[in-house]
Amino acid sequence: MTAVRRGRLIVLEGGEACGKSTQAKRLADRLGAVLTREPGGTEIGEEIRHILLDVASAALAPRTEALLMAAARAQHVAEVIVPALEAGTDVVSDRFVGSSLAYQGYGRGLPLDDVRSLSTFACAGAAADVVVLLVVPPDQAAARLGNPTDRLEAAGRVFHERVRVGFEALASTEGDHWLVVDGTGTPDEVAARIWSVVSARLALLASERPTGESS
């Protein structure tokens, strides 16, 4: 019996107002993939998302923030990501492990190894096949953002600069499955750049697929 091809997990990462939510939807539509997001993606995850982003949660400690992100991710992986991948369906996620490393690690200053260990536990072996990092100049991102509407958006310029530096460090050290894409320009222009690099990466992955696995 021919094995069912396992789905691919494609993640869009980046700082606030980089356009990744818009591009995640476009990419999911193009691939016929499940579109999801973090924190969130499940009923439980969305409840955790509300706590994380609510400005009333100002007293939330960095370690609590990291634990809540991991809890939402564990539910997301178990309920959405793994079932879809095992059924042969691609998944496009707006944020994944990279966001925890950038926001809670670089941004909040928590030990990177600790944040990574939390995500490893939460993911239970699930990992992104492709990570697209959308890069937008800080001044353009700030102009797009306008008035902060949630707790993380309102964390301040210094915090978001640390996050930006963190994402760039991850893209340079986490492997060739991280693809850096210019997020400036029209949505159509950005979508074309994303598709160019993602389609090439997926073709490479397909060529490396073990013999006998069905496409």
N, C-alpha and C positions, 0 to 999 in steps of 0.2 A: 504494500500500500504506500502511495506517495505521501510524504509528510506535508502537512500544511505549513506554508511559509509563516514564520513568526513575524509579527508586525514590527515596525521600526518606531522608536520614540525620538521625536524631534522636538527640541526645546528652544524657545526664544527667551533670551535673557537681555538685561540692560537696566539702566537706571530709570528713574521716574520720567515720564513723558518722552520716552525714546521712540514710541510708536509700536512697540512689540505686540500689544493686544490687537491692534488693527491688522498687523501683518500675520499674527498667529491665525486669525480667522481666515485671511486670504489663503494662507498656505494650507490650512486644513481643508478648505473647500477645494483647492486644486488637487490635493492628494486623495480626497475622499476619506479623510482621517477623522477620528474622534478629536474634538476640540475641548480642551479642559484648561484649568488654571490652578495656580497655587498663590497663597493659601486658598483653599476652597476645593471645588471640583466634586464634592460630596456634601450631603446634608450636614454631616458633622463638621467637615472642613469649613463650610461656609459659616457655621456658628463660631468656629475658632477665628476665622477671618474677621468677623465683626469685632471680636475682642481685640485682635491685633491692630486693627486700623481705627478703632473708635478713639476719638480725641479724649474721651472720658477715661481711657486707660493710660493716662499719662504716667501713672506710678508704676507701670509694668517694668520690672527689672530686666536687664539684658538677658540673663540666663533663663528667666521665665519666657521671654520672647522666643529664644532659641528652642526651648522645649515645646512651646506651643506650635512653632513652625514644624518641628519634627513630628509631633502628634498628628497634625493635619496631613503631613506627607505620608505617614504610615497608613492612614485611612484611604488616602488618595491612591496610593500604590495598590493596596489590597482590593479596593472596590472598583477602581476605574482602569488604571494603567495595565496591571498584569492581566486581568481578564481579556481586555481588548487585544493586547499583544499576543496572547496565547491563542486567540481566535483568528489570528492572521490580519488584524486590523491595525493600521498605523495610528499613532497618537501624536497630536501636536499639543504641547503644554506651554502655556504662558507662565514661565518660571518653573524652576526645579531646584536641584541641589546647589547650583551656582549662586542662586539668590541668597541662600542661607550663608554660604561662605563669604559673599560680598557684603551683605547687610549685617549679619550678626558677628561674623569674623572681623572683616576689615572695618566695617562701619561702627559696630559697637565695641570693638576691641577685645572680643572673647578669643581665647586660644583657638587657632584655626584647626588644630588637630581634634580638639574637643567637639567643635561644630561638625567637622567631617565625620567623626565617629557617630554622632547622633543621627546624621543623615544615612550613614551606612546601615545602622540598625533599622531605621525607618523604611529604607528602600528594600530590604530583604533580598538583595541581589539584582534588583531592577536598576538599569543604568541607561543614560541617554546615548543613542547612536550618533546623533548630530546635535550640536549646540550652536545656535546662531546668536552672536552678541551684536546687538544694534548699538552703534556709537553715534552720539549726537553731541556737539559742543555744549558745554554747560550753560552758556548764555541762551542758546536756542532752546534747550530743555526747560530752563526757568521761564522763558517767555511762553512756551507752550503750556506750562503747568498753570500759570496764573495764580489765583489765590489757593493756598493749600487747603485740601478738603479732608485729609485724613491724617492720622498720627504720624505715619512714616513720611508722607510728603512734607509735613511741617517740622521735620527733624533738624532742619537748618543746613546752610550751605556747606559748612565744614564737614558735617556728617556725610552729605551726598558726594562731596569730593573724595572722601575716603572710600566710599562705595565704588565710585568711578575708577579710582586707582586699583581697587580690589578686582573688579571685573577685568581690567586690562592685564593684571598679573595672572589671573586665572587663565585667560585666553592664551597667554604665552607659556604656561607651564602645564596645563591639564591635558595636552595631547592634540593631535591633528583633527580630532572630531569637533574642536572649537573653531568656528568660522566667524571672523570679524567682518561686519558689513556696515558700510556708511549708511546711517539712518536719515541723512538730510535729503531734501528734495520732495517731490510729490509722492503720494502713496504708491502710484503705479511705478515710479522709478525705483523706489525702495523694494517693492515686490519683485521687480525684474532682477535686481541684484541678488536678492535672497534666493530666488528660484535658480539662478545661474549656479550658485555655489552648492545649494542643497541637492539639486538634481545630479550634479557631478559626484558629490559625496555618496549619494544613495546608489548611483551606478557602480561606484567602486565597491561599496559594501555587497552589492549583488554579485559582483564578479568574484568576491572572496567567499561567497556562501558555500558551505560544504556540498560536495557532489551528491546528488540524489534528493536534495531538498527542493520542493516544488516552489515555483514563483507564482 
